Amino acid sequence: MALVEQIWKDKAKGEVNPLAFSALAQKLAHHISEEGGGPRGRKNKSTQLRKYYDVIFNLNQRAKSQLDEAKWNVILAQLHKQLALVHYSKGRDLITDSFVSMMDELIKAVNNQKDLQVITDFLEAFMAYYKECRPRN
């Protein structure tokens, strides 16, 4: 099952899976950490991943206050720009395929501000669990 489908219980009704921000985020954080080499791994460093979360968090904050369509399109374009930056990091061998796939799926699933809010909340939970996996980097 695709990640986005696991996050939403019923997207049409706006219902989020109650386990998305706990069990699902934790499982994915542990998997991506291990794929990057575990606590002392050279790939998927928490500071590298945190940069993407920070940008998405800031875009979400802007989206909350700027509701007109023209400004939303700018925010959406900047969100999709993050995909290019994720792939650039992959090309530099800083992150793994699993992180690229996660970000690709999450970003492409955003169609409106509600979607962006849910994705931001999921990434916040993911980063919290990830820090547990990678306390030193």
TAVEN-V231062 format. One record per residue. N is the residue number from 1. RES is the residue in three letters. SS is DSSP state (helix for helix, strand for strand, loop for the rest). Layout:
BEGIN
n:N res:RES ss:SS
n:N res:RES ss:SS
END
This chain:
BEGIN
n:1 res:MET ss:loop
n:2 res:ALA ss:loop
n:3 res:LEU ss:helix
n:4 res:VAL ss:helix
n:5 res:GLU ss:helix
n:6 res:GLN ss:helix
n:7 res:ILE ss:helix
n:8 res:TRP ss:strand
n:9 res:LYS ss:strand
n:10 res:ASP ss:strand
n:11 res:LYS ss:helix
n:12 res:ALA ss:helix
n:13 res:LYS ss:helix
n:14 res:GLY ss:loop
n:15 res:GLU ss:strand
n:16 res:VAL ss:strand
n:17 res:ASN ss:loop
n:18 res:PRO ss:loop
n:19 res:LEU ss:loop
n:20 res:ALA ss:helix
n:21 res:PHE ss:helix
n:22 res:SER ss:helix
n:23 res:ALA ss:helix
n:24 res:LEU ss:helix
n:25 res:ALA ss:helix
n:26 res:GLN ss:helix
n:27 res:LYS ss:helix
n:28 res:LEU ss:helix
n:29 res:ALA ss:helix
n:30 res:HIS ss:helix
n:31 res:HIS ss:helix
n:32 res:ILE ss:helix
n:33 res:SER ss:helix
n:34 res:GLU ss:helix
n:35 res:GLU ss:helix
n:36 res:GLY ss:loop
n:37 res:GLY ss:loop
n:38 res:GLY ss:helix
n:39 res:PRO ss:helix
n:40 res:ARG ss:helix
n:41 res:GLY ss:loop
n:42 res:ARG ss:loop
n:43 res:LYS ss:loop
n:44 res:ASN ss:loop
n:45 res:LYS ss:loop
n:46 res:SER ss:helix
n:47 res:THR ss:helix
n:48 res:GLN ss:helix
n:49 res:LEU ss:helix
n:50 res:ARG ss:helix
n:51 res:LYS ss:helix
n:52 res:TYR ss:helix
n:53 res:TYR ss:helix
n:54 res:ASP ss:helix
n:55 res:VAL ss:helix
n:56 res:ILE ss:helix
n:57 res:PHE ss:helix
n:58 res:ASN ss:helix
n:59 res:LEU ss:helix
n:60 res:ASN ss:helix
n:61 res:GLN ss:helix
n:62 res:ARG ss:helix
n:63 res:ALA ss:helix
n:64 res:LYS ss:helix
n:65 res:SER ss:helix
n:66 res:GLN ss:loop
n:67 res:LEU ss:loop
n:68 res:ASP ss:loop
n:69 res:GLU ss:helix
n:70 res:ALA ss:helix
n:71 res:LYS ss:helix
n:72 res:TRP ss:helix
n:73 res:ASN ss:helix
n:74 res:VAL ss:helix
n:75 res:ILE ss:helix
n:76 res:LEU ss:helix
n:77 res:ALA ss:helix
n:78 res:GLN ss:helix
n:79 res:LEU ss:helix
n:80 res:HIS ss:helix
n:81 res:LYS ss:helix
n:82 res:GLN ss:helix
n:83 res:LEU ss:helix
n:84 res:ALA ss:helix
n:85 res:LEU ss:helix
n:86 res:VAL ss:helix
n:87 res:HIS ss:helix
n:88 res:TYR ss:helix
n:89 res:SER ss:helix
n:90 res:LYS ss:helix
n:91 res:GLY ss:helix
n:92 res:ARG ss:loop
n:93 res:ASP ss:loop
n:94 res:LEU ss:loop
n:95 res:ILE ss:loop
n:96 res:THR ss:loop
n:97 res:ASP ss:helix
n:98 res:SER ss:helix
n:99 res:PHE ss:helix
n:100 res:VAL ss:helix
n:101 res:SER ss:helix
n:102 res:MET ss:helix
n:103 res:MET ss:helix
n:104 res:ASP ss:helix
n:105 res:GLU ss:helix
n:106 res:LEU ss:helix
n:107 res:ILE ss:helix
n:108 res:LYS ss:helix
n:109 res:ALA ss:loop
n:110 res:VAL ss:loop
n:111 res:ASN ss:loop
n:112 res:ASN ss:loop
n:113 res:GLN ss:helix
n:114 res:LYS ss:helix
n:115 res:ASP ss:helix
n:116 res:LEU ss:helix
n:117 res:GLN ss:helix
n:118 res:VAL ss:helix
n:119 res:ILE ss:helix
n:120 res:THR ss:helix
n:121 res:ASP ss:helix
n:122 res:PHE ss:helix
n:123 res:LEU ss:helix
n:124 res:GLU ss:helix
n:125 res:ALA ss:helix
n:126 res:PHE ss:helix
n:127 res:MET ss:helix
n:128 res:ALA ss:helix
n:129 res:TYR ss:helix
n:130 res:TYR ss:helix
n:131 res:LYS ss:helix
n:132 res:GLU ss:helix
n:133 res:CYS ss:helix
n:134 res:ARG ss:loop
n:135 res:PRO ss:loop
n:136 res:ARG ss:loop
n:137 res:ASN ss:loop
END
